[in-house]
Amino acid sequence: MPYLTDIDDIKNAIVHSSQAKTLWLDVEVADYKTKDKAKLSLIQVLDNSTDLSGEQVSVLDVLEQPKLVNEFIETIMMNPSIDKVFHNAQFDVQYLGGKRKVKNVTCTLEMAKSIPYYIIPLPNYQLKTLAENLCYFPSIDKSEQGSDWNRRPLSEKQLAYAKMDVVYLSQIHHRLLQLAQLINPDPDTEDINALVTRYQQIEPNWKKLDTEIDHLKTRIKKVMAQRKLTNVNGFQLSSQNRTTKTIKINELVKVLSAYNESFDLSVKVTSDWSKALGEIFEELPIEEVKETILVLREKAIEEEEDLPF
């Protein structure tokens, strides 16, 4: 594992990494629990996912090196031709240019969340949990995660922890890609009878649970709102103010007619228009946009018939 502290060595590593198609990345942040003091300590980079030992991981020491961080951001993070893979990318990206600047970022945390629970029934989606359960790495020690990343020199345990995180990440990424293919197979090769049978097996229990869950969530929200509670045993209650803007048609016409220009605008016509305008509605030059919507409904087996396509 190249642990790089020399400025020229780090610059060369950045140039080398810029040639990769995919990079698996992680960062270690000093004082990350205190936002105004938090600063980037290490950037770990892996460009070869066959490395299971971490020997090919480049660990870039960028503590107190903002110019090197900026060079990494401009060369790697803003490069749309490189797929940058992180776990919990939202955290890492805030130290590597911010989400508005970076291009082509993949987050394995979001990938894992998108896979149904019955396929990966895990208690959480932490890197350690995914690595141990999906990729069968032995028990992973994460004790160094909260260690002092300000200290220099870094300990051997810190460096070992840093390099292995991107190794775990690369293997998790590949496994999640495989699972994504599993849950999105080709419709032409799917066994429709097996799908229907499985649905019919679980549907009765699902209906019972779904109605109970909705009822419980409604009651929980009411209790938390009434007692002015924001967090209770994993539930978080927040409120959002929504503003709907409306304008009367005659006012809109009045404003637009004051401008000597053509406005190429289309307004979605609702059933309310028909009710409000009456016969005038029929005189409007309405354009129809037709689309086909697939609706899946259940019915008794003896009533089944083939769909007309």
Phi and psi in degrees as GROMACS dihedral restraints (atoms count N, CA, C in turn):
[ dihedral_restraints ]
;  ai    aj    ak    al  type     phi  dphi    fc
    3     4     5     6     1   -77.0    20    10
    4     5     6     7     1   110.7    20    10
    6     7     8     9     1   -95.1    20    10
    7     8     9    10     1   111.8    20    10
    9    10    11    12     1  -106.0    20    10
   10    11    12    13     1   125.9    20    10
   12    13    14    15     1  -120.2    20    10
   13    14    15    16     1   -22.2    20    10
   15    16    17    18     1   -75.1    20    10
   16    17    18    19     1   135.9    20    10
   18    19    20    21     1   -59.0    20    10
   19    20    21    22     1   -45.9    20    10
   21    22    23    24     1   -65.4    20    10
   22    23    24    25     1   -38.7    20    10
   24    25    26    27     1   -63.8    20    10
   25    26    27    28     1   -39.9    20    10
   27    28    29    30     1   -67.2    20    10
   28    29    30    31     1   -41.6    20    10
   30    31    32    33     1   -60.8    20    10
   31    32    33    34     1   -42.3    20    10
   33    34    35    36     1   -64.7    20    10
   34    35    36    37     1   -37.7    20    10
   36    37    38    39     1   -65.6    20    10
   37    38    39    40     1   -37.0    20    10
   39    40    41    42     1   -65.3    20    10
   40    41    42    43     1   -44.0    20    10
   42    43    44    45     1   -61.3    20    10
   43    44    45    46     1   -44.5    20    10
   45    46    47    48     1   -61.1    20    10
   46    47    48    49     1   -44.1    20    10
   48    49    50    51     1   -66.3    20    10
   49    50    51    52     1   -27.2    20    10
   51    52    53    54     1   -67.4    20    10
   52    53    54    55     1   -12.3    20    10
   54    55    56    57     1   -89.6    20    10
   55    56    57    58     1    -8.2    20    10
   57    58    59    60     1   -79.0    20    10
   58    59    60    61     1   153.0    20    10
   60    61    62    63     1   -83.0    20    10
   61    62    63    64     1   -38.2    20    10
   63    64    65    66     1  -134.7    20    10
   64    65    66    67     1   137.3    20    10
   66    67    68    69     1  -125.9    20    10
   67    68    69    70     1   136.3    20    10
   69    70    71    72     1  -102.8    20    10
   70    71    72    73     1   122.9    20    10
   72    73    74    75     1  -128.9    20    10
   73    74    75    76     1   152.2    20    10
   75    76    77    78     1  -152.0    20    10
   76    77    78    79     1   160.7    20    10
   78    79    80    81     1  -132.6    20    10
   79    80    81    82     1   155.0    20    10
   81    82    83    84     1  -117.7    20    10
   82    83    84    85     1   132.6    20    10
   84    85    86    87     1  -118.7    20    10
   85    86    87    88     1   128.7    20    10
   87    88    89    90     1   -79.7    20    10
   88    89    90    91     1   137.1    20    10
   90    91    92    93     1    55.3    20    10
   91    92    93    94     1    41.2    20    10
   93    94    95    96     1   -67.7    20    10
   94    95    96    97     1   -18.7    20    10
   96    97    98    99     1   -79.2    20    10
   97    98    99   100     1   -14.3    20    10
   99   100   101   102     1  -115.9    20    10
  100   101   102   103     1   102.4    20    10
  102   103   104   105     1   -57.3    20    10
  103   104   105   106     1   -39.7    20    10
  105   106   107   108     1   -75.1    20    10
  106   107   108   109     1   -13.5    20    10
  108   109   110   111     1  -108.0    20    10
  109   110   111   112     1   -13.2    20    10
  111   112   113   114     1   -59.8    20    10
  112   113   114   115     1   136.1    20    10
  114   115   116   117     1  -149.6    20    10
  115   116   117   118     1   149.0    20    10
  117   118   119   120     1   -67.8    20    10
  118   119   120   121     1   131.3    20    10
  120   121   122   123     1  -107.0    20    10
  121   122   123   124     1   -51.7    20    10
  123   124   125   126     1  -133.2    20    10
  124   125   126   127     1   150.3    20    10
  126   127   128   129     1  -122.5    20    10
  127   128   129   130     1   121.1    20    10
  129   130   131   132     1  -102.1    20    10
  130   131   132   133     1   132.2    20    10
  132   133   134   135     1  -130.3    20    10
  133   134   135   136     1   129.6    20    10
  135   136   137   138     1  -130.0    20    10
  136   137   138   139     1   130.3    20    10
  138   139   140   141     1  -116.6    20    10
  139   140   141   142     1     4.7    20    10
  141   142   143   144     1  -132.3    20    10
  142   143   144   145     1   106.1    20    10
  144   145   146   147     1   -77.5    20    10
  145   146   147   148     1    -2.5    20    10
  147   148   149   150     1   -82.0    20    10
  148   149   150   151     1    -9.0    20    10
  150   151   152   153     1   -77.8    20    10
  151   152   153   154     1   112.2    20    10
  153   154   155   156     1  -103.7    20    10
  154   155   156   157     1    -3.4    20    10
  156   157   158   159     1  -104.8    20    10
  157   158   159   160     1   -17.2    20    10
  159   160   161   162     1    87.3    20    10
  160   161   162   163     1     6.1    20    10
  162   163   164   165     1   -69.7    20    10
  163   164   165   166     1   -21.4    20    10
  165   166   167   168     1  -101.5    20    10
  166   167   168   169     1     7.0    20    10
  168   169   170   171     1   -78.1    20    10
  169   170   171   172     1   131.5    20    10
  171   172   173   174     1   -96.3    20    10
  172   173   174   175     1   122.3    20    10
  174   175   176   177     1  -105.7    20    10
  175   176   177   178     1   109.0    20    10
  177   178   179   180     1   -95.1    20    10
  178   179   180   181     1   119.5    20    10
  180   181   182   183     1   -87.2    20    10
  181   182   183   184     1   105.6    20    10
  183   184   185   186     1  -116.2    20    10
  184   185   186   187     1    16.5    20    10
  186   187   188   189     1   -60.2    20    10
  187   188   189   190     1   127.5    20    10
  189   190   191   192     1    59.5    20    10
  190   191   192   193     1    31.6    20    10
  192   193   194   195     1  -128.4    20    10
  193   194   195   196     1    65.9    20    10
  195   196   197   198     1   -60.7    20    10
  196   197   198   199     1   -32.0    20    10
  198   199   200   201     1   -65.5    20    10
  199   200   201   202     1   -38.0    20    10
  201   202   203   204     1   -69.5    20    10
  202   203   204   205     1   -38.8    20    10
  204   205   206   207     1   -61.7    20    10
  205   206   207   208     1   -44.9    20    10
  207   208   209   210     1   -62.4    20    10
  208   209   210   211     1   -37.3    20    10
  210   211   212   213     1   -65.9    20    10
  211   212   213   214     1   -39.7    20    10
  213   214   215   216     1   -64.4    20    10
  214   215   216   217     1   -42.0    20    10
  216   217   218   219     1   -62.1    20    10
  217   218   219   220     1   -48.4    20    10
  219   220   221   222     1   -69.4    20    10
  220   221   222   223     1   -36.6    20    10
  222   223   224   225     1   -85.3    20    10
  223   224   225   226     1   -37.5    20    10
  225   226   227   228     1  -106.6    20    10
  226   227   228   229     1   -57.5    20    10
  228   229   230   231     1   -67.5    20    10
  229   230   231   232     1   -33.2    20    10
  231   232   233   234     1   -92.1    20    10
  232   233   234   235     1     3.4    20    10
  234   235   236   237     1   -88.9    20    10
  235   236   237   238     1   110.0    20    10
  237   238   239   240     1   -71.1    20    10
  238   239   240   241     1   -13.5    20    10
  240   241   242   243     1   -83.4    20    10
  241   242   243   244     1    -8.6    20    10
  243   244   245   246     1  -106.6    20    10
  244   245   246   247     1   126.0    20    10
  246   247   248   249     1   -81.7    20    10
  247   248   249   250     1   115.2    20    10
  249   250   251   252     1  -100.4    20    10
  250   251   252   253     1   117.6    20    10
  252   253   254   255     1  -106.7    20    10
  253   254   255   256     1   126.1    20    10
  255   256   257   258     1  -128.9    20    10
  256   257   258   259     1   163.5    20    10
  258   259   260   261     1  -108.6    20    10
  259   260   261   262     1   124.8    20    10
  261   262   263   264     1    60.2    20    10
  262   263   264   265     1    60.0    20    10
  264   265   266   267     1   -57.0    20    10
  265   266   267   268     1   -30.7    20    10
  267   268   269   270     1   -56.5    20    10
  268   269   270   271     1   -38.2    20    10
  270   271   272   273     1   -69.4    20    10
  271   272   273   274     1   -51.9    20    10
  273   274   275   276     1   -64.6    20    10
  274   275   276   277     1   -42.3    20    10
  276   277   278   279     1   -63.7    20    10
  277   278   279   280     1   -28.7    20    10
  279   280   281   282     1   -64.3    20    10
  280   281   282   283     1   -21.3    20    10
  282   283   284   285     1   -98.4    20    10
  283   284   285   286     1    -3.0    20    10
  285   286   287   288     1  -125.6    20    10
  286   287   288   289     1    44.7    20    10
  288   289   290   291     1   110.7    20    10
  289   290   291   292     1   -21.9    20    10
  291   292   293   294     1    86.9    20    10
  292   293   294   295     1   152.9    20    10
  294   295   296   297     1   -65.4    20    10
  295   296   297   298     1   -21.3    20    10
  297   298   299   300     1   -75.1    20    10
  298   299   300   301     1   -25.5    20    10
  300   301   302   303     1   -92.1    20    10
  301   302   303   304     1   -40.2    20    10
  303   304   305   306     1   -72.6    20    10
  304   305   306   307     1   151.8    20    10
  306   307   308   309     1  -126.8    20    10
  307   308   309   310     1   145.3    20    10
  309   310   311   312     1    57.0    20    10
  310   311   312   313     1    62.8    20    10
  312   313   314   315     1  -110.1    20    10
  313   314   315   316     1   133.7    20    10
  315   316   317   318     1  -112.6    20    10
  316   317   318   319     1   135.7    20    10
  318   319   320   321     1  -116.5    20    10
  319   320   321   322     1   116.8    20    10
  321   322   323   324     1   -70.8    20    10
  322   323   324   325     1   -23.4    20    10
  324   325   326   327     1   -64.1    20    10
  325   326   327   328     1   -46.8    20    10
  327   328   329   330     1   -67.5    20    10
  328   329   330   331     1   -35.8    20    10
  330   331   332   333     1   -61.5    20    10
  331   332   333   334     1   -45.2    20    10
  333   334   335   336     1   -63.9    20    10
  334   335   336   337     1   -40.3    20    10
  336   337   338   339     1   -64.8    20    10
  337   338   339   340     1   -26.9    20    10
  339   340   341   342     1   -79.6    20    10
  340   341   342   343     1   -10.9    20    10
  342   343   344   345     1   -91.8    20    10
  343   344   345   346     1   129.1    20    10
  345   346   347   348     1   -54.4    20    10
  346   347   348   349     1   146.8    20    10
  348   349   350   351     1   -58.9    20    10
  349   350   351   352     1   -35.1    20    10
  351   352   353   354     1   -67.6    20    10
  352   353   354   355     1   -19.0    20    10
  354   355   356   357     1   -86.4    20    10
  355   356   357   358     1   -42.1    20    10
  357   358   359   360     1  -125.5    20    10
  358   359   360   361     1    81.8    20    10
  360   361   362   363     1   -76.9    20    10
  361   362   363   364     1    80.6    20    10
  363   364   365   366     1  -113.3    20    10
  364   365   366   367     1   150.9    20    10
  366   367   368   369     1   -69.4    20    10
  367   368   369   370     1   -24.7    20    10
  369   370   371   372     1  -160.2    20    10
  370   371   372   373     1   177.3    20    10
  372   373   374   375     1  -115.8    20    10
  373   374   375   376     1    30.7    20    10
  375   376   377   378     1   -67.1    20    10
  376   377   378   379     1   154.5    20    10
  378   379   380   381     1   -55.5    20    10
  379   380   381   382     1   -44.8    20    10
  381   382   383   384     1   -59.4    20    10
  382   383   384   385     1   -46.2    20    10
  384   385   386   387     1   -63.4    20    10
  385   386   387   388     1   -45.5    20    10
  387   388   389   390     1   -66.1    20    10
  388   389   390   391     1   -42.0    20    10
  390   391   392   393     1   -64.3    20    10
  391   392   393   394     1   -40.8    20    10
  393   394   395   396     1   -74.9    20    10
  394   395   396   397     1   -35.7    20    10
  396   397   398   399     1   -96.2    20    10
  397   398   399   400     1   -30.3    20    10
  399   400   401   402     1   -95.5    20    10
  400   401   402   403     1   -31.7    20    10
  402   403   404   405     1  -113.9    20    10
  403   404   405   406     1    -1.5    20    10
  405   406   407   408     1    60.2    20    10
  406   407   408   409     1    34.0    20    10
  408   409   410   411     1   -71.7    20    10
  409   410   411   412     1   145.2    20    10
  411   412   413   414     1   -65.3    20    10
  412   413   414   415     1   172.6    20    10
  414   415   416   417     1   -46.8    20    10
  415   416   417   418     1   123.6    20    10
  417   418   419   420     1   -98.9    20    10
  418   419   420   421     1   130.6    20    10
  420   421   422   423     1   -89.8    20    10
  421   422   423   424     1   115.1    20    10
  423   424   425   426     1  -107.0    20    10
  424   425   426   427     1    16.6    20    10
  426   427   428   429     1   -63.2    20    10
  427   428   429   430     1   -26.2    20    10
  429   430   431   432     1   -79.0    20    10
  430   431   432   433     1    -9.2    20    10
  432   433   434   435     1   -56.5    20    10
  433   434   435   436     1   -42.5    20    10
  435   436   437   438     1   -95.7    20    10
  436   437   438   439     1    18.3    20    10
  438   439   440   441     1   -74.8    20    10
  439   440   441   442     1   175.5    20    10
  441   442   443   444     1   -81.6    20    10
  442   443   444   445     1   102.7    20    10
  444   445   446   447     1   -87.7    20    10
  445   446   447   448     1     6.9    20    10
  447   448   449   450     1   -85.5    20    10
  448   449   450   451     1   -25.4    20    10
  450   451   452   453     1   -67.2    20    10
  451   452   453   454     1   147.6    20    10
  453   454   455   456     1  -142.9    20    10
  454   455   456   457     1   130.9    20    10
  456   457   458   459     1   -76.1    20    10
  457   458   459   460     1   155.3    20    10
  459   460   461   462     1   -73.4    20    10
  460   461   462   463     1   149.1    20    10
  462   463   464   465     1   -77.3    20    10
  463   464   465   466     1   162.8    20    10
  465   466   467   468     1   -61.9    20    10
  466   467   468   469     1   -36.6    20    10
  468   469   470   471     1   -66.3    20    10
  469   470   471   472     1   -38.6    20    10
  471   472   473   474     1   -63.5    20    10
  472   473   474   475     1   -44.9    20    10
  474   475   476   477     1   -67.0    20    10
  475   476   477   478     1   -38.2    20    10
  477   478   479   480     1   -64.9    20    10
  478   479   480   481     1   -42.0    20    10
  480   481   482   483     1   -62.2    20    10
  481   482   483   484     1   -45.1    20    10
  483   484   485   486     1   -62.2    20    10
  484   485   486   487     1   -43.9    20    10
  486   487   488   489     1   -71.0    20    10
  487   488   489   490     1   -36.2    20    10
  489   490   491   492     1   -73.5    20    10
  490   491   492   493     1   -24.4    20    10
  492   493   494   495     1   -59.9    20    10
  493   494   495   496     1   -39.0    20    10
  495   496   497   498     1   -77.5    20    10
  496   497   498   499     1   -23.9    20    10
  498   499   500   501     1   -65.5    20    10
  499   500   501   502     1   -49.4    20    10
  501   502   503   504     1   -58.2    20    10
  502   503   504   505     1   -41.9    20    10
  504   505   506   507     1   -59.8    20    10
  505   506   507   508     1   -45.5    20    10
  507   508   509   510     1   -63.7    20    10
  508   509   510   511     1   -39.3    20    10
  510   511   512   513     1   -71.2    20    10
  511   512   513   514     1   -38.6    20    10
  513   514   515   516     1   -62.3    20    10
  514   515   516   517     1   -42.9    20    10
  516   517   518   519     1   -57.6    20    10
  517   518   519   520     1   -48.9    20    10
  519   520   521   522     1   -64.1    20    10
  520   521   522   523     1   -39.7    20    10
  522   523   524   525     1   -66.9    20    10
  523   524   525   526     1   -39.5    20    10
  525   526   527   528     1   -67.7    20    10
  526   527   528   529     1   -34.5    20    10
  528   529   530   531     1   -63.2    20    10
  529   530   531   532     1   -39.6    20    10
  531   532   533   534     1   -63.7    20    10
  532   533   534   535     1   -44.3    20    10
  534   535   536   537     1   -66.4    20    10
  535   536   537   538     1   -34.8    20    10
  537   538   539   540     1   -62.6    20    10
  538   539   540   541     1   -38.0    20    10
  540   541   542   543     1   -67.6    20    10
  541   542   543   544     1   -36.3    20    10
  543   544   545   546     1   -63.5    20    10
  544   545   546   547     1   -39.8    20    10
  546   547   548   549     1   -87.2    20    10
  547   548   549   550     1    -6.5    20    10
  549   550   551   552     1  -127.7    20    10
  550   551   552   553     1    60.5    20    10
  552   553   554   555     1   -72.8    20    10
  553   554   555   556     1   170.9    20    10
  555   556   557   558     1   -69.3    20    10
  556   557   558   559     1   122.6    20    10
  558   559   560   561     1   -56.0    20    10
  559   560   561   562     1   -26.9    20    10
  561   562   563   564     1   -69.3    20    10
  562   563   564   565     1   -23.0    20    10
  564   565   566   567     1  -108.1    20    10
  565   566   567   568     1    -0.9    20    10
  567   568   569   570     1   -68.1    20    10
  568   569   570   571     1   144.9    20    10
  570   571   572   573     1   -88.3    20    10
  571   572   573   574     1    95.4    20    10
  573   574   575   576     1   -63.4    20    10
  574   575   576   577     1   -34.8    20    10
  576   577   578   579     1   -66.5    20    10
  577   578   579   580     1   -38.2    20    10
  579   580   581   582     1   -66.4    20    10
  580   581   582   583     1   -39.3    20    10
  582   583   584   585     1   -63.3    20    10
  583   584   585   586     1   -46.2    20    10
  585   586   587   588     1   -64.4    20    10
  586   587   588   589     1   -42.8    20    10
  588   589   590   591     1   -60.4    20    10
  589   590   591   592     1   -44.2    20    10
  591   592   593   594     1   -65.6    20    10
  592   593   594   595     1   -40.1    20    10
  594   595   596   597     1   -60.0    20    10
  595   596   597   598     1   -45.6    20    10
  597   598   599   600     1   -66.6    20    10
  598   599   600   601     1   -26.6    20    10
  600   601   602   603     1   -70.0    20    10
  601   602   603   604     1   -39.8    20    10
  603   604   605   606     1   -98.1    20    10
  604   605   606   607     1   -16.1    20    10
  606   607   608   609     1   -59.3    20    10
  607   608   609   610     1   -42.0    20    10
  609   610   611   612     1   -59.2    20    10
  610   611   612   613     1   -45.2    20    10
  612   613   614   615     1   -67.0    20    10
  613   614   615   616     1   -37.1    20    10
  615   616   617   618     1   -62.3    20    10
  616   617   618   619     1   -43.4    20    10
  618   619   620   621     1   -61.6    20    10
  619   620   621   622     1   -42.7    20    10
  621   622   623   624     1   -62.9    20    10
  622   623   624   625     1   -47.2    20    10
  624   625   626   627     1   -68.3    20    10
  625   626   627   628     1   -38.5    20    10
  627   628   629   630     1   -63.0    20    10
  628   629   630   631     1   -43.7    20    10
  630   631   632   633     1   -67.4    20    10
  631   632   633   634     1   -37.4    20    10
  633   634   635   636     1   -67.6    20    10
  634   635   636   637     1   -41.2    20    10
  636   637   638   639     1   -62.0    20    10
  637   638   639   640     1   -46.7    20    10
  639   640   641   642     1   -59.3    20    10
  640   641   642   643     1   -42.2    20    10
  642   643   644   645     1   -64.1    20    10
  643   644   645   646     1   -44.4    20    10
  645   646   647   648     1   -65.3    20    10
  646   647   648   649     1   -41.7    20    10
  648   649   650   651     1   -62.5    20    10
  649   650   651   652     1   -39.7    20    10
  651   652   653   654     1   -62.1    20    10
  652   653   654   655     1   -44.3    20    10
  654   655   656   657     1   -68.1    20    10
  655   656   657   658     1   -39.3    20    10
  657   658   659   660     1   -61.7    20    10
  658   659   660   661     1   -44.5    20    10
  660   661   662   663     1   -60.5    20    10
  661   662   663   664     1   -42.6    20    10
  663   664   665   666     1   -63.6    20    10
  664   665   666   667     1   -43.3    20    10
  666   667   668   669     1   -65.4    20    10
  667   668   669   670     1   -45.4    20    10
  669   670   671   672     1   -64.8    20    10
  670   671   672   673     1   -40.3    20    10
  672   673   674   675     1   -65.9    20    10
  673   674   675   676     1   -43.6    20    10
  675   676   677   678     1   -63.6    20    10
  676   677   678   679     1   -38.8    20    10
  678   679   680   681     1   -94.1    20    10
  679   680   681   682     1     4.2    20    10
  681   682   683   684     1    57.3    20    10
  682   683   684   685     1    46.7    20    10
  684   685   686   687     1  -101.3    20    10
  685   686   687   688     1   139.1    20    10
  687   688   689   690     1  -107.3    20    10
  688   689   690   691     1   -27.2    20    10
  690   691   692   693     1  -137.9    20    10
  691   692   693   694     1   128.2    20    10
  693   694   695   696     1  -144.0    20    10
  694   695   696   697     1   109.1    20    10
  696   697   698   699     1    48.5    20    10
  697   698   699   700     1    48.5    20    10
  699   700   701   702     1    93.6    20    10
  700   701   702   703     1   -13.6    20    10
  702   703   704   705     1   -91.6    20    10
  703   704   705   706     1   134.9    20    10
  705   706   707   708     1  -122.7    20    10
  706   707   708   709     1   128.9    20    10
  708   709   710   711     1  -109.5    20    10
  709   710   711   712     1   127.4    20    10
  711   712   713   714     1  -136.5    20    10
  712   713   714   715     1   164.9    20    10
  714   715   716   717     1  -126.5    20    10
  715   716   717   718     1   150.9    20    10
  717   718   719   720     1  -130.7    20    10
  718   719   720   721     1   137.1    20    10
  720   721   722   723     1   -96.7    20    10
  721   722   723   724     1   122.2    20    10
  723   724   725   726     1  -108.1    20    10
  724   725   726   727     1   135.9    20    10
  726   727   728   729     1  -117.3    20    10
  727   728   729   730     1   124.0    20    10
  729   730   731   732     1  -105.1    20    10
  730   731   732   733     1   124.0    20    10
  732   733   734   735     1  -100.7    20    10
  733   734   735   736     1   130.5    20    10
  735   736   737   738     1  -130.4    20    10
  736   737   738   739     1   159.3    20    10
  738   739   740   741     1  -147.3    20    10
  739   740   741   742     1   138.4    20    10
  741   742   743   744     1   -71.9    20    10
  742   743   744   745     1   143.5    20    10
  744   745   746   747     1   -59.5    20    10
  745   746   747   748     1   -41.9    20    10
  747   748   749   750     1   -64.6    20    10
  748   749   750   751     1   -32.3    20    10
  750   751   752   753     1   -70.2    20    10
  751   752   753   754     1   -39.4    20    10
  753   754   755   756     1   -62.6    20    10
  754   755   756   757     1   -44.8    20    10
  756   757   758   759     1   -61.9    20    10
  757   758   759   760     1   -41.8    20    10
  759   760   761   762     1   -60.9    20    10
  760   761   762   763     1   -43.6    20    10
  762   763   764   765     1   -68.9    20    10
  763   764   765   766     1   -46.5    20    10
  765   766   767   768     1   -65.3    20    10
  766   767   768   769     1   -34.9    20    10
  768   769   770   771     1   -68.1    20    10
  769   770   771   772     1   -16.3    20    10
  771   772   773   774     1   -76.8    20    10
  772   773   774   775     1   -12.6    20    10
  774   775   776   777     1  -106.1    20    10
  775   776   777   778     1   132.6    20    10
  777   778   779   780     1   -88.9    20    10
  778   779   780   781     1    61.8    20    10
  780   781   782   783     1  -155.8    20    10
  781   782   783   784     1   162.7    20    10
  783   784   785   786     1   -95.4    20    10
  784   785   786   787     1   133.9    20    10
  786   787   788   789     1  -108.8    20    10
  787   788   789   790     1   115.3    20    10
  789   790   791   792     1   -88.3    20    10
  790   791   792   793     1    73.4    20    10
  792   793   794   795     1  -115.5    20    10
  793   794   795   796     1   144.2    20    10
  795   796   797   798     1  -118.6    20    10
  796   797   798   799     1   133.8    20    10
  798   799   800   801     1  -115.1    20    10
  799   800   801   802     1   131.4    20    10
  801   802   803   804     1   -70.2    20    10
  802   803   804   805     1   124.2    20    10
  804   805   806   807     1   -89.7    20    10
  805   806   807   808     1   127.7    20    10
  807   808   809   810     1  -108.7    20    10
  808   809   810   811     1   171.3    20    10
  810   811   812   813     1   -63.6    20    10
  811   812   813   814     1   -24.2    20    10
  813   814   815   816     1   -62.2    20    10
  814   815   816   817     1   -33.7    20    10
  816   817   818   819     1   -61.3    20    10
  817   818   819   820     1   -44.8    20    10
  819   820   821   822     1   -60.3    20    10
  820   821   822   823     1   -42.1    20    10
  822   823   824   825     1   -67.3    20    10
  823   824   825   826     1   -41.0    20    10
  825   826   827   828     1   -75.8    20    10
  826   827   828   829     1   -35.7    20    10
  828   829   830   831     1   -91.9    20    10
  829   830   831   832     1   -20.9    20    10
  831   832   833   834     1    62.2    20    10
  832   833   834   835     1  -128.8    20    10
  834   835   836   837     1   -65.3    20    10
  835   836   837   838     1   -28.2    20    10
  837   838   839   840     1   -61.0    20    10
  838   839   840   841     1   -31.0    20    10
  840   841   842   843     1   -57.1    20    10
  841   842   843   844     1   -37.8    20    10
  843   844   845   846     1   -66.8    20    10
  844   845   846   847     1   -20.5    20    10
  846   847   848   849     1   -89.1    20    10
  847   848   849   850     1    -8.6    20    10
  849   850   851   852     1   -71.2    20    10
  850   851   852   853     1   136.8    20    10
  852   853   854   855     1   -77.8    20    10
  853   854   855   856     1    73.8    20    10
  855   856   857   858     1   -85.0    20    10
  856   857   858   859     1   131.9    20    10
  858   859   860   861     1   -97.4    20    10
  859   860   861   862     1   135.4    20    10
  861   862   863   864     1   -99.3    20    10
  862   863   864   865     1   134.5    20    10
  864   865   866   867     1  -115.3    20    10
  865   866   867   868     1   115.5    20    10
  867   868   869   870     1  -101.7    20    10
  868   869   870   871     1   141.3    20    10
  870   871   872   873     1  -143.4    20    10
  871   872   873   874     1   154.9    20    10
  873   874   875   876     1   -99.8    20    10
  874   875   876   877     1   124.6    20    10
  876   877   878   879     1  -113.8    20    10
  877   878   879   880     1   126.1    20    10
  879   880   881   882     1   -84.0    20    10
  880   881   882   883     1   126.4    20    10
  882   883   884   885     1  -119.2    20    10
  883   884   885   886     1   122.0    20    10
  885   886   887   888     1  -101.8    20    10
  886   887   888   889     1   121.5    20    10
  888   889   890   891     1  -133.6    20    10
  889   890   891   892     1   160.0    20    10
  891   892   893   894     1   -99.2    20    10
  892   893   894   895     1   146.2    20    10
  894   895   896   897     1  -152.9    20    10
  895   896   897   898     1   167.2    20    10
  897   898   899   900     1   -60.1    20    10
  898   899   900   901     1   144.4    20    10
  900   901   902   903     1   -58.6    20    10
  901   902   903   904     1   -38.0    20    10
  903   904   905   906     1   -68.0    20    10
  904   905   906   907     1   -14.8    20    10
  906   907   908   909     1   -93.0    20    10
  907   908   909   910     1    -3.2    20    10
  909   910   911   912     1   -65.2    20    10
  910   911   912   913     1   145.6    20    10
  912   913   914   915     1  -150.5    20    10
  913   914   915   916     1   160.6    20    10
  915   916   917   918     1   -70.4    20    10
  916   917   918   919     1   142.0    20    10
  918   919   920   921     1   -74.6    20    10
  919   920   921   922     1   149.3    20    10
  921   922   923   924     1   -80.1    20    10
  922   923   924   925     1    49.5    20    10
